[in-house]
Amino acid sequence: MSLPIISRAEAEPHLDWLALTEALEAGHGLPRAEIGDTFLRRGEDTLLSRSAFIDGLGIAVKSATVFPGNAARGGPTINGAVSLFSDADGTLEAMVDFHLVTKWKTAGDSLLAARKLARPDSEVILIVGAGTVGHALRPAYGAGFPGARFLVWNRTPAAAEAFAAEHPETEAVTDLEAAVRRADIVTSATMSTAPLIKGAWLRPGQHLDGIGAYRADMREYDDEVLRRASLFVDSRDTTLGHIGELKIPLAEGVISEADILADFYDLPAGRFTRTGDAEITFFKNGGGAHLDLMTAHHILKVWSAAQGAG
């Protein structure tokens, strides 16, 4: 049998957001992943490889090439693939489309947290940032909270208007403070290096989801948010010492590591949970190759089942 090369067009019609969150939760019941990143550079061109090994699930290497000059030639600046290797014997099992894995991993990561931390009766969900990740968050959160209405805010209002036109039950807004005050869930995916969302705007019972800040100099939420909220992360290993959203306030003494109540490896023990309707919860989505492995493995399983059904 030839090696499966799984494209987005082939696999995505068979994927389900809720099933993915269940696969991610199950993956965190296995032994803790061993992860590692490598960077290779040639001028502005970069190869980033992120790898993970989970006993019982296997190995994934997610390689991304970033070639900024491609934009001038009309091509994508980011390309890549995810290689999946067998847990039993290390043989290459499949290659999965990079963009497919990234999309479903990122939004699925946040949806799993929201299913555990947000109030189930949440009715208004605010998406901050109308980019690629925001477009994935809309169907993901729509699957998790099917009765909710959506707001979208973007620095460029025209982008929010275009976003709203693409999705049902979605309203573009221009007043971020007012939108945060209205929302039961706030999910943000911006490139901001300075906090956009302020703790003074919050009210009891909200759930906050931070995705966009992925570098050490980036933040989307201010110190007061972190002081007021119960804090959760997907992985302590990939967030606390690496991402400005938490690294900066930790260094400045605004919060301590003891304030991080749980990560996804605490799911089996039941510690990754809301404790009351009035509690404000904050989740930092840091990603990581172990989540790419869990997601790609799930995609391979779903794709293989669809091939058998066909």
VEXDREN-2710 file (C-alpha; in Angstrom, 1 decimal):
% VEXDREN-2710
k/r/px/py/pz
1/MET/0.0/0.0/0.0
2/SER/1.3/3.4/-0.9
3/LEU/2.0/6.0/1.7
4/PRO/-1.1/8.1/2.4
5/ILE/-0.6/11.8/1.7
6/ILE/-3.7/13.4/3.2
7/SER/-4.9/16.7/1.7
8/ARG/-7.2/19.2/3.2
9/ALA/-9.8/18.6/0.4
10/GLU/-9.8/14.9/1.1
11/ALA/-10.0/15.0/4.9
12/GLU/-11.8/18.1/6.0
13/PRO/-15.3/17.1/4.9
14/HIS/-15.1/14.2/7.3
15/LEU/-13.9/16.1/10.4
16/ASP/-16.0/17.1/13.3
17/TRP/-15.0/19.7/16.0
18/LEU/-16.5/17.9/18.9
19/ALA/-14.9/14.6/18.0
20/LEU/-11.5/16.3/17.7
21/THR/-11.8/17.7/21.3
22/GLU/-12.6/14.2/22.5
23/ALA/-9.5/12.9/20.8
24/LEU/-7.4/15.7/22.3
25/GLU/-8.7/14.9/25.8
26/ALA/-8.0/11.2/25.3
27/GLY/-4.5/12.1/24.1
28/HIS/-3.8/13.8/27.4
29/GLY/-4.7/10.6/29.2
30/LEU/-1.5/9.0/27.7
31/PRO/2.0/9.6/29.1
32/ARG/3.3/13.1/28.9
33/ALA/4.7/14.0/25.5
34/GLU/8.4/14.6/24.8
35/ILE/8.7/17.6/22.5
36/GLY/11.4/19.5/20.7
37/ASP/11.8/22.4/18.2
38/THR/14.5/23.2/15.8
39/PHE/15.1/26.2/13.6
40/LEU/17.3/26.5/10.5
41/ARG/17.8/29.8/8.7
42/ARG/19.1/31.2/5.4
43/GLY/18.8/34.9/5.5
44/GLU/15.1/35.6/5.8
45/ASP/14.1/32.1/4.9
46/THR/13.4/29.7/7.8
47/LEU/12.7/26.0/8.4
48/LEU/10.9/25.3/11.7
49/SER/10.5/21.7/12.7
50/ARG/8.4/20.8/15.8
51/SER/8.4/17.2/16.9
52/ALA/6.6/15.1/19.5
53/PHE/6.8/11.6/20.8
54/ILE/3.9/10.2/22.8
55/ASP/4.1/6.6/24.1
56/GLY/1.0/4.9/22.8
57/LEU/0.3/7.3/20.0
58/GLY/3.5/7.6/18.0
59/ILE/5.6/10.4/16.6
60/ALA/4.9/13.5/14.6
61/VAL/7.3/16.0/12.9
62/LYS/5.6/19.2/11.7
63/SER/7.9/21.0/9.4
64/ALA/7.1/24.6/8.2
65/THR/9.1/26.6/5.6
66/VAL/8.7/30.4/5.9
67/PHE/9.9/32.1/2.7
68/PRO/8.8/35.8/2.8
69/GLY/10.0/36.4/-0.8
70/ASN/7.3/34.1/-2.1
71/ALA/4.7/36.8/-1.6
72/ALA/6.3/39.0/-4.4
73/ARG/6.1/35.9/-6.7
74/GLY/2.4/35.4/-5.9
75/GLY/3.0/32.3/-3.8
76/PRO/2.3/31.4/-0.1
77/THR/5.0/32.4/2.3
78/ILE/4.3/29.4/4.6
79/ASN/4.4/25.8/3.4
80/GLY/4.9/22.5/5.2
81/ALA/3.7/19.0/6.1
82/VAL/3.2/16.8/9.1
83/SER/4.9/13.4/9.1
84/LEU/3.4/10.7/11.3
85/PHE/5.4/7.7/12.4
86/SER/4.2/4.5/13.9
87/ASP/4.2/4.0/17.7
88/ALA/5.0/0.3/17.2
89/ASP/7.9/0.4/14.9
90/GLY/8.7/4.0/13.9
91/THR/7.8/3.5/10.2
92/LEU/6.3/6.4/8.3
93/GLU/2.5/6.0/8.4
94/ALA/1.3/9.2/6.6
95/MET/1.9/12.8/5.6
96/VAL/-0.8/15.2/6.4
97/ASP/-1.4/18.7/5.0
98/PHE/0.3/21.3/7.3
99/HIS/-2.5/23.9/7.0
100/LEU/-5.2/21.4/7.8
101/VAL/-3.4/20.2/11.0
102/THR/-2.7/23.7/12.1
103/LYS/-6.2/25.0/11.6
104/TRP/-7.9/22.1/13.5
105/LYS/-5.3/21.9/16.2
106/THR/-5.4/25.6/17.0
107/ALA/-9.2/26.0/17.1
108/GLY/-9.7/22.6/18.6
109/ASP/-7.3/23.4/21.4
110/SER/-9.4/26.4/22.4
111/LEU/-12.7/24.6/22.0
112/LEU/-11.7/21.8/24.3
113/ALA/-10.8/24.4/27.0
114/ALA/-14.1/26.3/26.4
115/ARG/-16.1/23.0/26.8
116/LYS/-14.5/22.6/30.2
117/LEU/-14.3/26.2/31.4
118/ALA/-17.1/28.3/29.8
119/ARG/-20.6/28.2/31.1
120/PRO/-22.6/25.8/28.9
121/ASP/-25.4/28.4/28.6
122/SER/-23.0/31.0/27.0
123/GLU/-25.1/32.9/24.5
124/VAL/-22.7/35.6/23.1
125/ILE/-19.2/34.8/21.8
126/LEU/-16.8/37.6/20.7
127/ILE/-14.1/36.8/18.3
128/VAL/-11.3/39.4/18.4
129/GLY/-9.3/39.2/15.1
130/ALA/-10.8/38.5/11.7
131/GLY/-7.8/36.6/10.3
132/THR/-7.3/33.0/9.4
133/VAL/-7.5/31.7/12.9
134/GLY/-10.7/33.8/13.6
135/HIS/-12.3/32.1/10.6
136/ALA/-11.5/28.7/12.1
137/LEU/-12.8/29.7/15.5
138/ARG/-16.3/30.6/14.2
139/PRO/-17.3/27.0/13.1
140/ALA/-15.4/25.5/16.0
141/TYR/-17.2/27.5/18.7
142/GLY/-20.4/27.2/16.7
143/ALA/-20.2/23.5/17.1
144/GLY/-19.5/23.7/20.8
145/PHE/-22.1/26.3/21.5
146/PRO/-24.8/25.8/18.8
147/GLY/-27.2/28.3/20.2
148/ALA/-24.8/31.2/20.5
149/ARG/-24.7/34.5/18.7
150/PHE/-21.3/35.8/17.5
151/LEU/-19.6/39.2/17.5
152/VAL/-16.4/39.9/15.6
153/TRP/-14.0/42.8/16.1
154/ASN/-11.0/43.7/14.1
155/ARG/-8.6/46.7/14.0
156/THR/-9.7/47.2/10.4
157/PRO/-13.5/47.4/10.5
158/ALA/-13.9/46.4/6.9
159/ALA/-12.3/43.0/7.7
160/ALA/-14.8/42.5/10.5
161/GLU/-17.6/43.4/8.1
162/ALA/-16.4/40.9/5.5
163/PHE/-16.0/38.2/8.2
164/ALA/-19.6/38.8/9.4
165/ALA/-20.9/38.5/5.9
166/GLU/-19.3/35.0/5.5
167/HIS/-20.8/33.5/8.7
168/PRO/-24.4/33.2/9.9
169/GLU/-25.5/34.8/13.2
170/THR/-22.3/37.0/13.3
171/GLU/-22.3/40.7/13.8
172/ALA/-19.3/43.0/13.2
173/VAL/-18.7/45.5/16.0
174/THR/-16.3/48.5/16.3
175/ASP/-16.4/49.2/20.1
176/LEU/-14.2/46.5/21.6
177/GLU/-14.9/47.5/25.2
178/ALA/-18.7/47.3/24.7
179/ALA/-18.3/44.0/22.9
180/VAL/-16.2/42.4/25.7
181/ARG/-18.8/43.6/28.2
182/ARG/-21.6/41.9/26.2
183/ALA/-19.8/38.6/25.7
184/ASP/-20.0/35.4/27.7
185/ILE/-16.9/34.1/25.9
186/VAL/-14.1/36.2/24.4
187/THR/-11.7/34.4/22.1
188/SER/-8.8/36.5/20.7
189/ALA/-6.4/35.7/17.8
190/THR/-4.5/38.9/17.0
191/MET/-0.9/39.9/16.4
192/SER/-0.9/42.4/19.2
193/THR/2.2/43.1/21.2
194/ALA/0.3/45.3/23.7
195/PRO/-2.7/44.3/25.7
196/LEU/-6.0/44.9/23.9
197/ILE/-8.5/43.5/26.4
198/LYS/-8.7/45.0/29.9
199/GLY/-9.7/43.5/33.2
200/ALA/-11.8/46.5/34.0
201/TRP/-14.2/45.5/31.3
202/LEU/-14.9/42.0/32.7
203/ARG/-18.0/40.7/34.5
204/PRO/-18.5/37.6/36.5
205/GLY/-19.0/34.3/34.7
206/GLN/-17.0/35.1/31.5
207/HIS/-14.6/32.8/29.8
208/LEU/-11.5/34.3/28.1
209/ASP/-9.4/32.5/25.4
210/GLY/-6.1/33.8/24.3
211/ILE/-4.6/32.5/21.1
212/GLY/-2.7/35.2/19.3
213/ALA/0.2/36.0/21.5
214/TYR/2.8/33.3/20.6
215/ARG/6.1/35.2/21.1
216/ALA/7.8/36.4/24.2
217/ASP/7.0/40.0/23.3
218/MET/3.3/39.5/22.6
219/ARG/0.2/40.1/24.8
220/GLU/-3.6/40.4/24.2
221/TYR/-4.8/40.7/27.8
222/ASP/-3.7/43.1/30.5
223/ASP/-2.5/42.4/34.0
224/GLU/-5.9/43.0/35.6
225/VAL/-7.4/40.2/33.5
226/LEU/-4.8/37.8/34.9
227/ARG/-5.4/39.1/38.5
228/ARG/-9.2/38.7/38.2
229/ALA/-9.4/35.3/36.4
230/SER/-8.7/31.7/37.3
231/LEU/-5.8/30.8/35.0
232/PHE/-5.4/27.7/32.8
233/VAL/-3.1/26.7/30.0
234/ASP/-3.0/23.9/27.5
235/SER/0.6/23.0/28.5
236/ARG/2.8/24.6/31.2
237/ASP/5.8/23.4/29.2
238/THR/5.0/25.5/26.0
239/THR/3.5/28.6/27.6
240/LEU/5.0/29.8/30.9
241/GLY/8.6/30.4/29.9
242/HIS/7.9/31.2/26.2
243/ILE/4.9/33.4/25.6
244/GLY/4.6/37.0/26.7
245/GLU/1.0/36.7/27.8
246/LEU/2.3/34.8/30.8
247/LYS/6.0/35.2/30.8
248/ILE/5.9/39.0/31.2
249/PRO/3.5/39.1/34.2
250/LEU/5.4/36.1/35.8
251/ALA/8.7/38.0/35.5
252/GLU/7.1/41.2/36.9
253/GLY/5.5/39.4/39.8
254/VAL/1.9/40.1/38.7
255/ILE/1.2/36.4/39.0
256/SER/3.1/33.3/40.1
257/GLU/3.4/29.8/38.6
258/ALA/1.2/28.6/41.5
259/ASP/-1.7/30.8/40.0
260/ILE/-1.8/28.5/36.9
261/LEU/-4.4/26.1/38.2
262/ALA/-4.2/23.3/35.6
263/ASP/-3.1/22.3/32.1
264/PHE/-4.6/19.6/29.8
265/TYR/-2.6/16.9/31.6
266/ASP/-4.8/17.6/34.6
267/LEU/-7.9/16.7/32.7
268/PRO/-8.0/13.0/33.9
269/ALA/-7.9/14.2/37.5
270/GLY/-10.8/16.6/37.0
271/ARG/-8.8/19.7/37.9
272/PHE/-9.3/21.5/34.5
273/THR/-12.7/22.8/35.3
274/ARG/-14.9/25.8/36.3
275/THR/-15.8/25.8/40.0
276/GLY/-18.8/28.3/39.9
277/ASP/-21.0/30.3/37.7
278/ALA/-19.5/33.6/38.8
279/GLU/-15.9/32.6/38.2
280/ILE/-14.0/34.3/35.4
281/THR/-11.8/31.8/33.6
282/PHE/-8.8/32.5/31.4
283/PHE/-7.2/30.0/29.0
284/LYS/-3.9/30.4/27.2
285/ASN/-3.6/28.5/24.0
286/GLY/0.1/27.9/23.4
287/GLY/-0.1/25.0/21.0
288/GLY/2.8/22.6/20.7
289/ALA/3.9/19.6/18.7
290/HIS/2.1/17.2/21.0
291/LEU/-1.2/18.8/20.0
292/ASP/-0.2/18.5/16.3
293/LEU/0.5/14.8/16.9
294/MET/-2.9/14.2/18.5
295/THR/-4.7/16.2/15.8
296/ALA/-2.9/14.6/12.9
297/HIS/-3.4/11.1/14.4
298/HIS/-7.1/11.9/14.6
299/ILE/-7.2/13.1/11.1
300/LEU/-5.5/10.0/9.8
301/LYS/-8.0/7.8/11.7
302/VAL/-11.0/9.7/10.4
303/TRP/-9.6/9.8/6.8
304/SER/-8.8/6.0/6.9
305/ALA/-12.4/5.3/8.1
306/ALA/-13.8/7.4/5.2
307/GLN/-11.6/5.5/2.7
308/GLY/-13.0/2.2/4.0
309/ALA/-16.5/3.4/3.9
310/GLY/-16.0/4.6/0.3
END
